Amino acid sequence: MSARTLTGHCLCGAVTVTMEPAKPELNACHCGMCRRWTGGVFIEIDARPGTLKAEGPVRSFRSSDWAERASCATCGSPLWYRLTDPKADFHAVSAGLFDDAGGFPLTKEIYVDRKPGGFAFAGDHLRQTEAEFLASIGVSAEGEGQ
């Protein structure tokens, strides 16, 4: 796969973001933290490790024992979710920062057992419960499913 650089920005334009996608795909998270953070489902693009660059007023919030969320310090737009393990270079970057969400298809939904009844995405793609997703990244589900 050839690298493709995406460039986007927050609502007010104070933060600009560039990255290369790990894969040309969108992922959706229905966990309670993402829903409260974004006001709905968090739709994201995984950044290829080492490629995410941001300029502008970024603020971060440690949202759990193993992750933090970043947003624009000016307008509050969600920017990314990242794992805090120093061995991990994982950033799930908000697809809304990029025009047409990079033009990528939705390939995965996580925390499907936590989503509100009215949230339904069409199509054939991977759907993981909270326990299935957390097991896939090696994290205990204790206290995380809000």
N, CA, C and O of each residue as an XYZ file, in Angstrom:
584
protein
N       0.850     -1.180      0.000
C       0.000      0.000      0.000
C       0.889      1.234      0.000
O       1.803      1.335      0.818
N       0.643      2.145     -0.878
C       1.424      3.378     -0.898
C       0.881      4.343      0.142
O      -0.318      4.373      0.419
N       1.786      5.134      0.713
C       1.394      6.092      1.745
C       0.644      7.255      1.110
O       1.003      7.738      0.036
N      -0.386      7.682      1.785
C      -1.178      8.834      1.354
C      -1.306      9.742      2.565
O      -1.755      9.300      3.622
N      -0.926     10.981      2.431
C      -1.005     11.908      3.543
C      -2.350     12.610      3.542
O      -2.788     13.140      2.520
N      -3.003     12.608      4.702
C      -4.251     13.340      4.887
C      -3.943     14.609      5.671
O      -3.129     14.586      6.595
N      -4.577     15.698      5.315
C      -4.442     16.967      6.026
C      -5.831     17.456      6.380
O      -6.726     17.480      5.536
N      -6.007     17.850      7.640
C      -7.306     18.324      8.084
C      -7.161     19.363      9.172
O      -6.052     19.755      9.535
N      -8.296     19.806      9.690
C      -8.262     20.819     10.742
C      -9.514     20.736     11.592
O     -10.515     20.132     11.205
N      -9.433     21.362     12.774
C     -10.569     21.407     13.688
C     -11.614     22.403     13.180
O     -11.430     23.029     12.137
N     -12.698     22.539     13.918
C     -13.795     23.423     13.527
C     -13.352     24.868     13.332
O     -13.745     25.505     12.355
N     -12.542     25.394     14.243
C     -12.141     26.802     14.156
C     -10.887     27.025     13.315
O     -10.551     28.164     12.991
N     -10.192     25.940     12.959
C      -8.987     26.052     12.146
C      -7.718     26.305     12.931
O      -6.647     26.421     12.334
N      -7.800     26.395     14.254
C      -6.613     26.667     15.065
C      -5.647     25.486     15.094
O      -4.440     25.681     15.241
N      -6.163     24.254     14.954
C      -5.317     23.057     14.935
C      -5.381     22.435     13.548
O      -6.463     22.180     13.018
N      -4.217     22.196     12.971
C      -4.130     21.443     11.723
C      -3.452     20.109     12.029
O      -2.568     20.020     12.880
N      -3.886     19.090     11.320
C      -3.410     17.732     11.539
C      -3.003     17.141     10.206
O      -3.713     17.290      9.212
N      -1.852     16.463     10.181
C      -1.463     15.666      9.021
C      -1.115     14.270      9.516
O      -0.609     14.097     10.625
N      -1.391     13.290      8.687
C      -1.104     11.896      9.043
C      -1.188     11.028      7.806
O      -1.772     11.409      6.791
N      -0.592      9.856      7.915
C      -0.794      8.803      6.931
C      -1.677      7.758      7.581
O      -1.385      7.324      8.695
N      -2.744      7.340      6.925
C      -3.594      6.297      7.501
C      -2.862      4.958      7.556
O      -2.108      4.615      6.645
N      -3.090      4.215      8.618
C      -2.539      2.860      8.700
C      -3.174      1.984      7.632
O      -2.507      1.152      7.017
N      -4.476      2.181      7.417
C      -5.243      1.485      6.383
C      -6.284      2.467      5.864
O      -6.693      3.369      6.594
N      -6.714      2.312      4.634
C      -7.741      3.211      4.086
C      -9.137      2.794      4.536
O      -9.939      2.294      3.748
N      -9.413      3.016      5.844
C     -10.687      2.578      6.397
C     -11.094      3.437      7.579
O     -10.264      4.078      8.224
N     -12.405      3.436      7.851
C     -12.980      4.120      9.006
C     -13.391      3.085     10.043
O     -13.804      1.973      9.713
N     -13.264      3.485     11.319
C     -13.714      2.670     12.434
C     -14.651      3.519     13.281
O     -14.487      4.737     13.357
N     -15.630      2.890     13.916
C     -16.599      3.607     14.745
C     -16.599      3.021     16.148
O     -16.597      1.802     16.318
N     -16.602      3.900     17.163
C     -16.648      3.459     18.556
C     -17.908      3.986     19.219
O     -18.226      5.172     19.134
N     -18.627      3.073     19.889
C     -19.872      3.406     20.572
C     -19.731      3.415     22.092
O     -20.745      3.440     22.789
N     -18.506      3.395     22.636
C     -18.370      3.362     24.096
C     -18.928      4.652     24.705
O     -19.037      5.678     24.034
N     -19.270      4.575     25.970
C     -19.854      5.726     26.648
C     -18.941      6.934     26.668
O     -19.412      8.065     26.550
N     -17.643      6.716     26.814
C     -16.710      7.850     26.823
C     -16.674      8.550     25.476
O     -16.715      9.779     25.418
N     -16.599      7.790     24.395
C     -16.589      8.404     23.060
C     -17.884      9.139     22.777
O     -17.871     10.224     22.195
N     -19.019      8.548     23.189
C     -20.302      9.211     22.947
C     -20.398     10.531     23.705
O     -20.903     11.516     23.168
N     -19.921     10.561     24.944
C     -19.953     11.814     25.707
C     -18.955     12.829     25.137
O     -19.232     14.028     25.110
N     -17.806     12.346     24.688
C     -16.750     13.210     24.163
C     -17.159     13.865     22.845
O     -16.876     15.041     22.616
N     -17.827     13.096     21.979
C     -18.153     13.603     20.641
C     -19.611     14.014     20.478
O     -19.959     14.695     19.513
N     -20.459     13.609     21.407
C     -21.883     13.871     21.254
C     -22.566     12.827     20.390
O     -23.734     12.989     20.037
N     -21.871     11.777     20.050
C     -22.403     10.695     19.220
C     -21.372      9.595     19.118
O     -20.594      9.378     20.047
N     -21.360      8.918     18.024
C     -20.364      7.878     17.781
C     -19.046      8.545     17.368
O     -19.060      9.561     16.674
N     -17.911      7.982     17.790
C     -16.602      8.486     17.361
C     -16.181      7.701     16.130
O     -15.938      6.497     16.209
N     -16.095      8.379     14.994
C     -15.650      7.755     13.755
C     -14.225      8.221     13.512
O     -13.931      9.417     13.518
N     -13.347      7.248     13.297
C     -11.924      7.576     13.267
C     -11.162      6.822     12.190
O     -11.637      5.848     11.606
N      -9.944      7.329     11.956
C      -8.977      6.714     11.051
C      -7.725      6.455     11.870
O      -7.193      7.375     12.492
N      -7.247      5.219     11.880
C      -6.011      4.914     12.600
C      -4.830      5.512     11.843
O      -4.699      5.336     10.632
N      -3.972      6.223     12.579
C      -2.779      6.818     11.970
C      -1.670      5.772     11.878
O      -1.476      4.970     12.792
N      -0.956      5.794     10.773
C       0.239      4.954     10.654
C       1.215      5.429     11.733
O       1.443      6.632     11.858
N       1.793      4.517     12.512
C       2.701      4.936     13.594
C       3.774      5.909     13.106
O       4.385      5.717     12.055
N       3.982      6.953     13.900
C       5.018      7.936     13.627
C       4.657      9.014     12.627
O       5.490      9.871     12.330
N       3.429      9.002     12.091
C       3.099      9.976     11.034
C       2.206     11.121     11.489
O       2.082     12.113     10.771
N       1.586     11.017     12.649
C       0.664     12.068     13.097
C       1.427     13.313     13.520
O       2.333     13.255     14.351
N       1.040     14.440     12.931
C       1.623     15.744     13.295
C       0.466     16.711     13.507
O      -0.493     16.729     12.734
N       0.566     17.514     14.562
C      -0.473     18.511     14.832
C       0.196     19.839     15.147
O       1.219     19.891     15.830
N      -0.392     20.896     14.645
C       0.069     22.246     14.953
C      -1.105     23.029     15.495
O      -2.206     22.981     14.946
N      -0.865     23.751     16.579
C      -1.911     24.557     17.183
C      -2.151     24.160     18.619
O      -1.421     23.337     19.171
N      -3.174     24.741     19.232
C      -3.434     24.540     20.657
C      -4.151     23.219     20.962
O      -5.379     23.170     21.016
N      -3.373     22.157     21.160
C      -3.915     20.840     21.471
C      -3.894     20.645     22.981
O      -2.891     20.921     23.639
N      -5.007     20.168     23.521
C      -5.030     19.800     24.941
C      -5.381     18.321     25.037
O      -6.142     17.795     24.225
N      -4.816     17.663     26.038
C      -5.047     16.234     26.227
C      -5.681     15.977     27.585
O      -5.476     16.724     28.542
N      -6.460     14.898     27.641
C      -7.151     14.501     28.852
C      -6.973     13.001     29.031
O      -7.320     12.230     28.137
N      -6.445     12.580     30.159
C      -6.286     11.150     30.457
C      -7.663     10.608     30.824
O      -8.159     10.871     31.919
N      -8.276      9.862     29.930
C      -9.660      9.427     30.106
C      -9.806      8.048     30.751
O     -10.905      7.666     31.153
N      -8.714      7.305     30.850
C      -8.746      5.992     31.504
C      -7.325      5.634     31.917
O      -6.393      6.412     31.714
N      -7.173      4.454     32.496
C      -5.841      4.000     32.906
C      -4.920      3.761     31.715
O      -3.701      3.716     31.874
N      -5.497      3.607     30.519
C      -4.684      3.219     29.368
C      -4.866      4.087     28.132
O      -4.361      3.750     27.061
N      -5.585      5.208     28.265
C      -5.804      6.032     27.076
C      -6.015      7.499     27.432
O      -6.359      7.846     28.562
N      -5.796      8.354     26.424
C      -6.102      9.773     26.565
C      -6.741     10.271     25.283
O      -6.618      9.661     24.221
N      -7.426     11.396     25.414
C      -8.125     12.007     24.287
C      -7.594     13.424     24.122
O      -7.325     14.114     25.106
N      -7.446     13.848     22.886
C      -6.955     15.194     22.590
C      -8.039     15.977     21.874
O      -8.831     15.424     21.110
N      -8.059     17.277     22.139
C      -9.024     18.164     21.488
C      -8.380     19.517     21.254
O      -7.322     19.817     21.807
N      -9.024     20.329     20.431
C      -8.556     21.692     20.205
C      -8.838     22.505     21.463
O      -9.960     22.505     21.969
N      -7.827     23.191     21.962
C      -7.992     24.008     23.169
C      -8.828     25.256     22.904
O      -9.272     25.908     23.850
N      -9.049     25.599     21.646
C      -9.848     26.781     21.305
C     -11.315     26.435     21.119
O     -12.172     27.007     21.792
N     -11.623     25.502     20.209
C     -13.033     25.206     19.894
C     -13.540     23.907     20.505
O     -14.748     23.673     20.524
N     -12.658     23.065     21.001
C     -13.068     21.813     21.632
C     -13.268     20.643     20.695
O     -13.671     19.569     21.142
N     -13.000     20.811     19.411
C     -13.177     19.694     18.480
C     -12.351     18.486     18.903
O     -11.174     18.634     19.231
N     -12.949     17.279     18.903
C     -12.171     16.076     19.172
C     -11.117     15.880     18.082
O     -11.415     15.999     16.894
N      -9.883     15.577     18.495
C      -8.794     15.375     17.538
C      -8.400     13.907     17.434
O      -8.434     13.333     16.346
N      -8.026     13.295     18.555
C      -7.646     11.886     18.533
C      -7.759     11.272     19.910
O      -7.830     11.941     20.941
N      -7.769      9.952     19.855
C      -7.729      9.083     21.024
C      -6.438      8.314     20.879
O      -6.118      7.851     19.785
N      -5.680      8.164     21.969
C      -4.434      7.406     21.853
C      -4.217      6.520     23.066
O      -4.657      6.830     24.173
N      -3.526      5.406     22.832
C      -3.127      4.526     23.923
C      -1.896      5.131     24.588
O      -0.993      5.610     23.902
N      -1.853      5.113     25.918
C      -0.753      5.752     26.652
C       0.419      4.815     26.914
O       1.448      5.262     27.422
N       0.300      3.544     26.589
C       1.414      2.611     26.750
C       2.593      3.112     25.925
O       2.466      3.293     24.714
N       3.753      3.340     26.572
C       4.901      3.883     25.833
C       5.367      3.000     24.673
O       6.026      3.484     23.753
N       5.026      1.705     24.713
C       5.404      0.797     23.624
C       4.443      0.895     22.446
O       4.745      0.424     21.350
N       3.297      1.501     22.673
C       2.284      1.608     21.614
C       2.377      2.987     20.963
O       2.500      4.001     21.649
N       2.316      3.011     19.664
C       2.197      4.279     18.938
C       0.887      4.185     18.183
O       0.863      3.978     16.970
N      -0.212      4.342     18.926
C      -1.537      4.192     18.339
C      -2.332      5.468     18.553
O      -2.518      5.918     19.684
N      -2.798      6.042     17.456
C      -3.667      7.218     17.477
C      -4.865      6.951     16.571
O      -4.706      6.662     15.385
N      -6.063      7.051     17.140
C      -7.306      6.976     16.378
C      -7.732      8.425     16.159
O      -8.178      9.094     17.091
N      -7.594      8.904     14.935
C      -7.781     10.324     14.617
C      -9.197     10.555     14.100
O      -9.698      9.794     13.272
N      -9.832     11.609     14.592
C     -11.203     11.921     14.215
C     -11.331     12.080     12.700
O     -10.666     12.922     12.096
N     -12.186     11.267     12.100
C     -12.378     11.314     10.649
C     -12.995     12.634     10.208
O     -12.821     13.041      9.060
N     -13.713     13.309     11.103
C     -14.351     14.569     10.772
C     -13.387     15.709     10.508
O     -13.796     16.754     10.002
N     -12.128     15.534     10.837
C     -11.115     16.561     10.571
C     -10.769     16.643      9.089
O     -10.263     17.660      8.616
N     -11.046     15.568      8.364
C     -10.634     15.449      6.964
C     -11.834     15.539      6.031
O     -12.903     15.008      6.335
N     -11.660     16.202      4.910
C     -12.724     16.285      3.918
C     -13.168     14.882      3.514
O     -12.334     14.016      3.253
N     -14.461     14.661      3.463
C     -15.061     13.386      3.060
C     -14.493     12.214      3.854
O     -14.444     11.090      3.354
N     -14.059     12.473      5.103
C     -13.491     11.417      5.963
C     -12.424     10.616      5.226
O     -12.316      9.401      5.390
N     -11.643     11.313      4.416
C     -10.592     10.664      3.647
C     -11.110      9.837      2.489
O     -10.324      9.260      1.738
N     -12.442      9.770      2.331
C     -13.029      8.961      1.258
C     -13.020      7.477      1.553
O     -13.153      6.663      0.639
N     -12.862      7.108      2.832
C     -12.707      5.700      3.202
C     -14.032      5.055      3.609
O     -14.934      5.746      4.082
N     -14.159      3.734      3.431
C     -15.358      3.014      3.869
C     -15.269      2.647      5.357
O     -14.176      2.541      5.913
N     -16.426      2.456      5.989
C     -16.494      1.959      7.355
C     -16.225      0.460      7.337
O     -16.891     -0.283      6.616
N     -15.244      0.010      8.133
C     -14.902     -1.412      8.152
C     -15.061     -2.058      9.514
O     -15.054     -3.285      9.617
N     -15.209     -1.241     10.587
C     -15.313     -1.828     11.923
C     -16.083     -0.914     12.867
O     -15.925      0.306     12.849
N     -16.928     -1.543     13.699
C     -17.593     -0.873     14.813
C     -17.206     -1.609     16.085
O     -17.196     -2.839     16.123
N     -16.884     -0.839     17.139
C     -16.577     -1.456     18.421
C     -17.554     -0.951     19.485
O     -18.182      0.098     19.339
N     -17.658     -1.735     20.558
C     -18.602     -1.463     21.651
C     -20.035     -1.477     21.134
O     -20.862     -0.669     21.558
N     -20.327     -2.394     20.220
C     -21.675     -2.451     19.653
C     -22.720     -2.816     20.698
O     -23.902     -2.524     20.517
N     -22.301     -3.451     21.790
C     -23.243     -3.774     22.861
C     -23.528     -2.569     23.750
O     -24.344     -2.660     24.667
N     -22.871     -1.449     23.495
C     -23.069     -0.222     24.271
C     -23.794      0.865     23.478
O     -24.144      1.901     24.043
N     -24.020      0.655     22.209
C     -24.585      1.725     21.374
C     -26.071      1.934     21.645
O     -26.787      0.982     21.957
N     -26.536      3.176     21.526
C     -27.968      3.435     21.650
C     -28.733      2.723     20.539
O     -28.201      2.487     19.454
N     -29.984      2.386     20.826
C     -30.807      1.649     19.870
C     -30.947      2.316     18.511
O     -31.066      1.628     17.497
N     -30.935      3.630     18.473
C     -31.115      4.343     17.209
C     -29.865      4.473     16.370
O     -29.922      5.008     15.263
N     -28.728      3.995     16.871
C     -27.469      4.082     16.122
C     -27.291      2.786     15.340
O     -27.090      1.727     15.934
N     -27.360      2.859     14.036
C     -27.194      1.665     13.215
C     -26.511      2.046     11.910
O     -26.988      2.907     11.171
N     -25.387      1.391     11.639
C     -24.680      1.588     10.382
C     -24.957      0.403      9.475
O     -24.895     -0.748      9.907
N     -25.262      0.686      8.224
C     -25.543     -0.354      7.245
C     -24.233     -0.959      6.751
O     -23.153     -0.404      6.952
N     -24.357     -2.083      6.117
C     -23.210     -2.691      5.462
C     -22.631     -3.855      6.239
O     -22.914     -4.064      7.418
N     -21.813     -4.598      5.527
C     -21.165     -5.772      6.088
C     -19.772     -5.383      6.551
O     -18.883     -5.159      5.729
N     -19.575     -5.301      7.860
C     -18.274     -4.965      8.427
C     -18.152     -5.603      9.805
O     -19.147     -6.055     10.372
N     -16.955     -5.641     10.337
C     -16.699     -6.221     11.653
C     -17.433     -5.434     12.725
O     -17.400     -4.204     12.740
N     -18.095     -6.153     13.617
C     -18.774     -5.555     14.765
C     -18.291     -6.292     16.011
O     -18.465     -7.505     16.129
N     -17.678     -5.544     16.951
C     -17.148     -6.161     18.166
C     -17.838     -5.598     19.404
O     -18.097     -4.398     19.497
N     -18.131     -6.487     20.352
C     -18.642     -6.048     21.643
C     -17.486     -5.433     22.437
O     -16.328     -5.487     22.025
N     -17.833     -4.851     23.580
C     -16.799     -4.298     24.464
C     -15.766     -5.359     24.824
O     -14.566     -5.124     24.688
N     -16.217     -6.517     25.280
C     -15.293     -7.575     25.702
C     -14.419     -8.062     24.545
O     -13.223     -8.292     24.723
N     -15.009     -8.215     23.380
C     -14.227     -8.665     22.214
C     -13.158     -7.648     21.843
O     -12.015     -8.016     21.571
N     -13.525     -6.372     21.831
C     -12.541     -5.348     21.479
C     -11.423     -5.269     22.516
O     -10.246     -5.267     22.155
N     -11.776     -5.206     23.792
C     -10.744     -5.087     24.827
C      -9.814     -6.297     24.818
O      -8.608     -6.149     25.018
N     -10.352     -7.479     24.592
C      -9.506     -8.672     24.486
C      -8.551     -8.553     23.306
O      -7.414     -9.019     23.378
N      -9.004     -7.932     22.218
C      -8.156     -7.805     21.026
C      -6.964     -6.870     21.247
O      -5.956     -6.971     20.546
N      -7.079     -5.958     22.224
C      -5.945     -5.055     22.509
C      -5.273     -5.402     23.838
O      -4.378     -4.685     24.285
N      -5.700     -6.495     24.469
C      -5.059     -6.966     25.690
C      -5.353     -6.138     26.927
O      -4.487     -5.996     27.790
N      -6.561     -5.586     27.031
C      -6.951     -4.776     28.181
C      -8.114     -5.437     28.906
O      -9.027     -5.967     28.273
N      -8.077     -5.404     30.233
C      -9.161     -5.945     31.037
C     -10.387     -5.059     30.938
O     -10.262     -3.835     30.914
N     -11.562     -5.649     30.880
C     -12.813     -4.889     30.760
C     -13.259     -4.306     32.086
O     -14.235     -3.555     32.119
N     -12.593     -4.617     33.162
C     -13.017     -4.153     34.490
C     -13.034     -2.633     34.586
O     -11.997     -1.979     34.472
N     -14.217     -2.084     34.795
C     -14.367     -0.639     35.010
C     -14.279      0.218     33.768
O     -14.300      1.443     33.891
N     -14.184     -0.348     32.583
C     -13.998      0.469     31.384
C     -15.267      0.699     30.593
O     -15.337      1.685     29.860
N     -16.274     -0.153     30.698
C     -17.436     -0.054     29.822
C     -18.500      0.888     30.311
O     -19.360      0.494     31.100
N     -18.466      2.083     29.877
C     -19.434      3.051     30.370
C     -20.569      3.214     29.424
O     -21.482      3.997     29.685
